[in-house]
Amino acid sequence: MKVKHGKAIEITNQLSPQAAKVIAQWIGSYTVIKNQKTRLAQQAYQQWKAAGEDKENYPVVNQQVAFLNQSLPFLKTIPSQIRRNAGAKWFEAHTAFLCGLRRSPKVRWKYKKRNCYLSSELFDVQSMDKTRCLVQIKVSCKQSDKGYH
């Protein structure tokens, strides 16, 4: 897998109100997923520790997030790429913790600065001239529904 690192840019003043709302929902949902995965891992660890199990029976976690759709139905409205990225990034952080490379993932509080990993699947970029381009956010990634902001 080839990883391309992007850069963070400030676009708050350049967004339409509709696009700002969509991106805020994506960021909030990304944080909710990571927080839920963190809480579930902490609960599993506490149960494992209370049971006095040996290291071979350490709780197994994965990057799947589909089961959260049942308890948090609003996640069904969020693009699958956002949900996938949240689960994968949480799993990456948790695996690094288990290897001793980082601290364990922590719950992010809603009043702190938050972020979200967006992939190019969620945007259409059209060149306008040599120095400008038009970026359209895909609200739905289905072929039949081309909702843009």
Backbone torsions as a table, in degrees:
resi	resn	phi	psi	omega
1	MET	NA	128.2	179.6
2	LYS	-96.6	126.8	-178.0
3	VAL	-105.9	128.0	174.2
4	LYS	-108.7	127.5	178.7
5	HIS	-92.4	126.4	177.6
6	GLY	-91.2	-171.6	176.1
7	LYS	-129.2	152.1	179.2
8	ALA	-83.1	134.8	176.9
9	ILE	-131.1	148.5	179.3
10	GLU	-88.7	115.2	-177.6
11	ILE	-124.0	10.4	-174.2
12	THR	-55.2	-43.7	-176.7
13	ASN	-77.1	-10.7	-175.2
14	GLN	-103.1	0.8	-176.9
15	LEU	-93.8	146.7	170.3
16	SER	-74.7	158.7	178.7
17	PRO	-56.8	-37.0	180.0
18	GLN	-66.7	-44.3	-179.7
19	ALA	-66.3	-39.2	178.9
20	ALA	-62.2	-40.0	179.2
21	LYS	-64.9	-44.0	-179.6
22	VAL	-62.8	-47.2	-178.9
23	ILE	-65.9	-38.0	176.7
24	ALA	-62.5	-38.9	177.4
25	GLN	-65.5	-40.7	178.2
26	TRP	-62.5	-46.1	-179.1
27	ILE	-63.7	-43.8	178.9
28	GLY	-62.3	-42.7	-179.9
29	SER	-67.1	-39.5	176.9
30	TYR	-57.6	-44.8	179.8
31	THR	-67.3	-40.7	179.0
32	VAL	-59.6	-44.8	-179.1
33	ILE	-62.2	-48.3	-179.9
34	LYS	-62.2	-39.6	178.8
35	ASN	-66.2	-41.4	179.0
36	GLN	-64.0	-43.4	178.5
37	LYS	-63.4	-39.6	179.3
38	THR	-64.9	-44.8	180.0
39	ARG	-64.5	-41.2	178.4
40	LEU	-63.9	-40.0	178.3
41	ALA	-66.2	-39.6	178.3
42	GLN	-65.2	-40.6	177.8
43	GLN	-64.1	-43.4	179.2
44	ALA	-62.8	-39.6	178.7
45	TYR	-65.4	-43.0	179.9
46	GLN	-63.3	-40.5	177.5
47	GLN	-65.6	-40.4	178.7
48	TRP	-64.0	-43.1	-179.4
49	LYS	-67.5	-41.5	-179.8
50	ALA	-66.6	-32.0	-179.6
51	ALA	-77.5	-14.5	179.7
52	GLY	70.1	31.1	-179.5
53	GLU	-70.0	160.6	176.6
54	ASP	-85.6	172.9	-173.5
55	LYS	-64.9	-24.4	179.2
56	GLU	-67.8	-24.6	-178.7
57	ASN	-100.2	25.2	178.3
58	TYR	-59.8	140.3	-176.5
59	PRO	-57.9	133.8	179.5
60	VAL	-92.4	132.8	176.6
61	VAL	-122.5	159.6	177.5
62	ASN	-138.5	179.3	-176.6
63	GLN	-94.6	6.1	-178.4
64	GLN	-68.3	139.6	178.6
65	VAL	-126.8	-0.7	-176.3
66	ALA	-60.0	-33.2	-178.6
67	PHE	-65.6	-20.5	179.2
68	LEU	-71.8	-20.4	179.7
69	ASN	-62.5	-27.3	-179.7
70	GLN	-72.8	-42.9	-178.5
71	SER	-86.5	-22.3	179.9
72	LEU	-127.7	80.3	-172.6
73	PRO	-62.4	-22.3	179.7
74	PHE	-65.7	-17.7	179.5
75	LEU	-68.3	-19.8	178.6
76	LYS	-66.3	-22.7	179.9
77	THR	-85.0	-8.1	-178.8
78	ILE	-90.7	139.1	179.7
79	PRO	-56.6	143.9	-177.4
80	SER	-61.4	-26.9	179.5
81	GLN	-65.3	-37.0	178.0
82	ILE	-66.8	-45.5	179.4
83	ARG	-63.4	-42.8	178.7
84	ARG	-61.7	-47.1	-178.8
85	ASN	-63.5	-38.5	179.1
86	ALA	-63.4	-46.4	179.4
87	GLY	-64.8	-41.5	-178.7
88	ALA	-67.7	-42.1	179.8
89	LYS	-68.9	-36.3	175.9
90	TRP	-65.1	-44.8	-179.2
91	PHE	-62.7	-39.2	177.2
92	GLU	-61.1	-43.9	179.5
93	ALA	-66.7	-40.9	-179.5
94	HIS	-67.9	-39.9	177.9
95	THR	-64.2	-40.6	177.2
96	ALA	-63.5	-36.1	176.0
97	PHE	-64.1	-45.3	-179.4
98	LEU	-64.4	-28.7	178.2
99	CYS	-83.7	-6.2	179.6
100	GLY	84.6	16.1	-178.2
101	LEU	-88.8	-27.8	-177.8
102	ARG	-142.0	174.3	171.4
103	ARG	-78.0	164.8	180.0
104	SER	-69.2	151.5	177.9
105	PRO	-59.9	139.0	-179.6
106	LYS	-111.2	156.1	175.7
107	VAL	-69.6	132.0	177.7
108	ARG	-93.7	128.9	-179.2
109	TRP	-85.0	151.3	-171.7
110	LYS	-71.8	-17.0	-179.3
111	TYR	-90.7	-4.0	178.0
112	LYS	-90.7	165.6	176.8
113	LYS	-66.0	135.2	-178.7
114	ARG	-126.0	163.4	178.5
115	ASN	-141.7	177.5	-176.5
116	CYS	-155.9	138.7	176.0
117	TYR	-89.4	118.3	178.8
118	LEU	-109.2	139.4	177.9
119	SER	-106.0	164.0	-175.8
120	SER	-65.8	-12.6	177.9
121	GLU	-65.0	-18.3	-174.6
122	LEU	-96.2	2.7	-176.7
123	PHE	-134.6	152.0	166.0
124	ASP	-117.9	128.3	179.5
125	VAL	-114.9	125.9	179.9
126	GLN	-123.2	129.4	179.7
127	SER	-74.4	132.5	177.6
128	MET	-99.3	-43.2	173.2
129	ASP	-157.3	-163.2	-174.1
130	LYS	-69.1	-23.6	-175.6
131	THR	-115.4	-8.7	-176.2
132	ARG	-128.5	153.4	174.6
133	CYS	-143.1	160.7	178.5
134	LEU	-108.5	124.9	179.4
135	VAL	-109.8	122.2	178.1
136	GLN	-112.4	130.8	178.6
137	ILE	-86.0	128.6	177.0
138	LYS	-83.8	116.9	177.6
139	VAL	-76.8	-36.6	177.8
140	SER	-128.8	136.5	-178.1
141	CYS	-95.4	7.2	178.4
142	LYS	-76.9	144.5	-179.1
143	GLN	-62.2	-36.6	-175.3
144	SER	-76.3	-19.1	-175.6
145	ASP	-121.6	100.8	180.0
146	LYS	-102.0	69.6	178.0
147	GLY	-83.2	122.7	-178.2
148	TYR	-121.3	155.0	170.5
149	HIS	-131.1	NA	NA
